[in-house]
Amino acid sequence: MSQPTLSVVTIAFNNLEEVKKTISTVQAQTEQPLEHIIVDGSNNSEINDYLAGANIPGVVWKTERDKGISDAFNKGVERSQGTIVHLLNSGDYYYDEYVVMSVMNEFRADQNLGWTHGMYYQYVGDNWVLTGKQFNKNKLWRGFGKTGHQTMFVKKELYHKHGLFSLEKKMAMDYDFLVRIKDEPFKYLEQPIVYFAPGGVSNQKWKETFDEVYASHKQYLGFTPKLWLGKAIQYSFYWLNSTALFKWYLKNFKTTKN
């Protein structure tokens, strides 16, 4: 049986410095992916001009406008040639140079494995906090939780089987996809995979994000009163995150890395 191959997909919009950072972390991997696809939806030529002149091994790209994050993700998945796809957003970067090798070893060891996810560093309360928890399909009412879409390596065949990202979702497209693959075999890797760059759209518009989570849960899994509890938990978290006490707690008691 043929060995799995990896396509890393990075979407970008007018953020050359973040793109450079993400490319450098992929180039530093001891095991190189089959390709690193840059989906550039910028309304200027800065990223395109840089990539055209840089001639970086393994990097392929196309600059064209898209219809939003879901559409950009879908373009990257559709263009990918690998059997495994990792969506590594511009500005995000791998924990160390062994991440790709470590994850791909899991797929080589288990041909039936559909996807993996792991831990990630997230910038919360002015600190880098190590976050992550094993996916539990029975707790999808809580939202994406600590599954960490930035850490998910997914077999491309799951996109063929369950569909691409919904263009109707502007923030919670990752949750919508997660609900659809909830019964596929996965493995949780209790190790850091990425640093998740702060400022993502789902963090900035968390109320709208949970509205989309609510809609996806109802569509695929039906309604449960627990969705109201999940929404209350999200509201409480983001309120608490803004307080000085919470920032002090993270700085002094949580596992962090500066």
PyMOL commands that set and color helices and strands:
alter all, ss='L'
color gray80, all
select helices_A, chain A and resi 16-27+46-54+69-79+99-109+137-142+149-151+156-162+173-180+201-204+206-220+226-241+244-253
alter helices_A, ss='H'
color red, helices_A
select strands_A, chain A and resi 6-12+35-40+59-63+84-87+93-94+115-124+127-131+153-155+186-196
alter strands_A, ss='S'
color yellow, strands_A
deselect
rebuild
show_as cartoon
